[in-house]
């Protein structure tokens, strides 16, 4: 499916995402058999329109993506995943009401479609409607118990609500389901740091970097924590790596760090 535009380092991976959250795996299997249409004297199939819509969205040409997914719907009115893709496009356009409408249309066609519930969860969470978001993330997990991003996003909502134990449980479940899920380790580290448990946080940041060495935000947080511990050489090392990856560090922190170079 189409990728929502990323909001980097947001634990929700809201438009990640996501992520940030690529769910393009279902693209071709969603397309029905041999339906054809004509465009510029070339016969195009549902698969072709899906691919054109996906590639247009990837380029940032959202109007073209919208047109292509609507063509899929015209050829196959019961194609639920076309509605999900169109909803994601509307989300990227900032058309929140239209986005939610498309996900709901998808669910009328396929009430158990995990991707529709998941993206509804993101849309409601971005509106601050957390109970609706929680409900849809849970429904996504009922349909797909291995939906790692749904566990992650539930953890983030619970963290926002101050429900630390629920957040912890869902973040841990995410990395149980997908042991190489770098964002899950990063979010666990953030939770422990928020609780003031620095020694618990550091190994999770390190694990995130073991999986994804270019994870600039993990380097940034480690720079702060090592400085806090008085381990200045490690703080400098991670600060420099974060800067090389384009992550901005607090100017005052960098000034303090200069004294230890």
N, C-alpha and C positions, 0 to 999 in steps of 0.2 A: 504493500500500500504506500501511498504518498507519505513522505516524511513531513511532520510538522516542523516549522522553523525552530531551530534550537535556541533555548535560553540557557546558555552555557552555565554549568555548575549549579543550576537549580536542582535540588534533589528530586524534584518531581519529574525531571526530564520532560517537563511540560512542553510539548513541541520539540521533542528531542530526537522529551524527549529524548526524538529522542533518541532526552530523546529522552542526538539525542534520541530513540524509539523507532527503528525501521521495521515495518511489518509488511514489507514488499513480498514476503514469502508466499502470500496467498493470491498474488496478482493474477497469474496465469490460470490457476486452478479455479478461479472464480468465473472465468469466461465460458460461456456456453458454446457448444459445438461449432456449427458451420454458418451461422448468420453472417451475411455480407451486406455491404452498402457501397455506394459509389462516391469517390471524392477525387476530383481532378483527374478523371479518367482512370483511376487506379482502384481496384477492388480491395477494400479493407475489411478485415474481420474484427470481431470483438477484441481479440487479442491485440490487434494493431492499434485500436483506439485506446485500449488500456495503456499500452506502451507509449503511445504519443502523449497521453495525458500525464503519465508518470514523468516522462522526460521533460515535458513542458514545465511541470511543477518543480522539477529538479533545477531547471534553468532559471526559475523565478517568474516564468511567464504564466501567471495564475489564470488569466482570462482564457488563454488557449487550453490550459488544463481543464478549466470549467467546461468549455465547449466539448472537449473530447469525452469527458465522463458523462455528459448529458447525451452524447451520441450513443454511448454504451447503453444507457437507460432506455433510449428510444428503440434500440434493437432488442434489448432484453429488459423489459419493465420489472422483472422480478430479481434483478441482479443486486442483491443487498450490498455487496462490497463496493459496487460503483457508488452507492449513496454514502458509504463511509469515506471513500476517497474524496468525493465532492465535499463532504462535511469538513474534512481536513483542509481542503483548499479554501473553503469559506473561513475557516479559523485563521488561516494565514492571511486572508484578506481583512481580517478584523470584523467579519460579519458574524458575530456570535449567535444571533438568533437563527440565522440560516444554517449555521453549522449544527446547532442542536437539532433543528428540524430534520436535517438529512440523517443524522444518527438514529433519530426516532423512526424515520421511514425505514431505515435498514432493519431495525428491530421488529417492525411490523411484518417485514418479509421473513426475517429469521430471528426469532426471539432469543435464541441462544448464541448469537454471534458475539464471540468474546471481544473482537476488535471494536464493535460498535459500543458495547458497554464500557470498554476501557477509555475510548476517546470521549464518551459522554462524561466519564469520571474526570478527565482532564478539563473539559469545558466547564463543568460545574465547579471544580476546584478553583479555577481561575476567576470565577465569579464570587468566590468565598462561600459558595453553597456546599459546605463540607459534608452534610449528611446525605445529600443527593449523590455527591461524588463517592462517598464510602459505599453507598448502596450499589452503585454501578461497578465499582472496582470488585466488590464481593461477587457480583453476578458474573463478571468476567472470569473470576477464579473458579466459580462453579462450572463454567463451560470449559475452562482450560486451567487446571490446577498448577501448571508449570509456567504460568504467565508472570515471569519474574518482575517485570516493570509494574505490574499491579500490586504486588507485595511491597515493592519499593515506594510507590506513590501513597499507598495506605500508611506506611511507616511515616512518611513526611507529614501527612495530614494529622496523624496522632501526635507527632512531635509539636506541630503548631498548636494543637489543643492542650499541650502540656501533659499528655498521656505517655510518659516516658517508657513504661513497661510495654505498652502495646506497640509503640514505635520500635523499641528494641526487638521485640518478637518478630515483627514483620520484616525489618531489615535483615535479621539473622535468617529468616526463612528464605529471603531472596538469594542470599549467598549459598544456602543449602541447595536450592534448586539449581543455581548456576554458580558453581565455585569460582569461575573466572569473571564474575561480574564486578568490575572495578568500581563502578558507582556505588554498589552496595557496601563495599568496604569503606569507601570514602564517607558515605552517609553514617555508617556505624561510628567511624572516627569522629565525625562532627558531633554526634550525639554524646559520646563520652567526653569530648572536649567541653561541650555545653554543660555537662554535669560536673566539670572540674576534675575529671579523672584522666589526667594527662598521660599517665603510664599505660592506661588502657587504650587511649586514642592512638598513640604513636604507631603501634604495630599494624593497626588497620590502615593508616595512611601508607605505611611501608608496603603492605600487601597490595593496595591499589596501584602503587608505583611498580611493583614487581610485575603486575599484569599489564599495566599501561604506563611505560616509562615517561611518556610525554604528557602525563596528567599534571598540568601546570598548577592547578589549584591545590593538589596534594603537596606539591613542593612548597607552595606558599604557606600553607598551614604548618608544615613541618618546620619551616624557617622560624615562624613565631614560637612554636612550642620549644624548639631547641634553645632559642634565645632565652625563653622563660626559665629553662632549666640551667642556664649558664654554660651550655655547650655551644660556644660561639663559632667554632670552626664548622660544625654541622649546620648551624643556622646560616652562615655565610654561603656554604655549599648549596643549600636548598634555595636560598634567596636568589643566588646567581642563576640557578637552573630555571626557577620560575620566571625570572626576567628574560632569559633567552627564549622561553616559550611564549612570551608576550603577555605574561600575567603581571598586573600592576601591584606593587606592594606599597604599604603606607609610607609616605614620605618621612614622617617622624621616626618610624621604625628604621628606615634605611640610614637616617642620620645617626641613630644610636649604634647601628651596626658598624659604621665607619671606624669607630674607636677600637674595634676588635680586629680590624684587617691588618 
